[in-house]
């Protein structure tokens, strides 16, 4: 038997979730399971109505199918993230890495491939909500405002959640930033997928998920293929970038005053 949601503090309103899925049987099964958790569930069966539903409900999280009538889930994700960023877990019938990378690029946080267990869906959604609440807006201290991590030509502004590589801003999603920060906490050390899932996603019982792999590939696309090293069968490690050769732009010329770094168009929530 499902237990009531434990992700929210006592006395807080129930979690609002919008499920956008065109297969009525799956929609009903998800809605019934999440309702049993004590969540408020709204559903939509196509892309246009899904966008309208999200606009009306202002949910805490969205479960979004990739293949939808009207327009697909990727377009839905683009539109709802442009309106007001919201955490999104996408569903796909294909175990297609291209779909995953495109979905992550338009603001999705995670992917699940059909068929999936309702237990894992609920656990992944709860983990996503915990992470959003844990990384919610908080006023940084003066020390944090001046504190940044620098590895070669890679500069990570922890307080401002901004990243530069060789002086060029990188526009990371909040999940990508959290993953990079986790790897940067132990540069050169191999972290297993299970460690990364636990530390970044708060999800400690996921085996076989390709979520970490897809986010690492997205990081490499944005920051360079040399930044994250794969240790096959184990996990990933942050490779410290080399300093530029003499005559090239020095990474130390990157702004020491972090407030002068360009601010990428990042959502305020974890999207």
Rosetta blueprint (number, residue, H / E / L):
1 X L
2 X L
3 X L
4 X L
5 X L
6 X L
7 X L
8 X L
9 X L
10 X L
11 X L
12 X L
13 X L
14 X L
15 X L
16 X E
17 X E
18 X E
19 X E
20 X E
21 X L
22 X L
23 X L
24 X H
25 X H
26 X H
27 X H
28 X H
29 X H
30 X H
31 X H
32 X H
33 X H
34 X H
35 X H
36 X H
37 X L
38 X L
39 X L
40 X E
41 X E
42 X E
43 X E
44 X E
45 X L
46 X L
47 X H
48 X H
49 X H
50 X H
51 X H
52 X H
53 X H
54 X H
55 X H
56 X H
57 X H
58 X L
59 X L
60 X L
61 X E
62 X E
63 X E
64 X E
65 X E
66 X L
67 X L
68 X L
69 X L
70 X L
71 X L
72 X L
73 X H
74 X H
75 X H
76 X H
77 X H
78 X H
79 X H
80 X H
81 X H
82 X H
83 X H
84 X L
85 X L
86 X L
87 X E
88 X E
89 X E
90 X E
91 X E
92 X E
93 X L
94 X L
95 X L
96 X L
97 X H
98 X H
99 X H
100 X H
101 X H
102 X H
103 X H
104 X H
105 X H
106 X L
107 X L
108 X L
109 X L
110 X E
111 X E
112 X E
113 X E
114 X L
115 X L
116 X L
117 X L
118 X H
119 X H
120 X H
121 X H
122 X H
123 X H
124 X H
125 X H
126 X H
127 X H
128 X H
129 X H
130 X H
131 X H
132 X H
133 X H
134 X H
135 X L
136 X L
137 X L
138 X L
139 X L
140 X L
141 X L
142 X H
143 X H
144 X H
145 X H
146 X H
147 X L
148 X E
149 X E
150 X E
151 X E
152 X L
153 X L
154 X E
155 X E
156 X E
157 X E
158 X L
159 X L
160 X L
161 X L
162 X E
163 X E
164 X E
165 X E
166 X L
167 X L
168 X E
169 X E
170 X E
171 X L
172 X L
173 X L
174 X H
175 X H
176 X H
177 X H
178 X H
179 X H
180 X H
181 X H
182 X H
183 X H
184 X H
185 X L
186 X L
187 X L
188 X L
189 X L
190 X L
191 X E
192 X E
193 X H
194 X H
195 X H
196 X H
197 X H
198 X H
199 X H
200 X H
201 X H
202 X L
203 X L
204 X L
205 X L
206 X L
207 X L
208 X L
209 X L
210 X L
211 X H
212 X H
213 X H
214 X H
215 X H
216 X H
217 X H
218 X H
219 X H
220 X H
221 X H
222 X H
223 X H
224 X L
225 X L
226 X L
227 X L
228 X E
229 X E
230 X E
231 X E
232 X L
233 X L
234 X L
235 X E
236 X E
237 X E
238 X E
239 X L
240 X L
241 X L
242 X L
243 X L
244 X L
245 X L
246 X L
247 X L
248 X L
249 X L
250 X L
251 X H
252 X H
253 X H
254 X L
255 X L
256 X L
257 X L
258 X H
259 X H
260 X H
261 X L
262 X L
263 X L
264 X L
265 X L
266 X L
267 X L
268 X L
269 X L
270 X L
271 X L
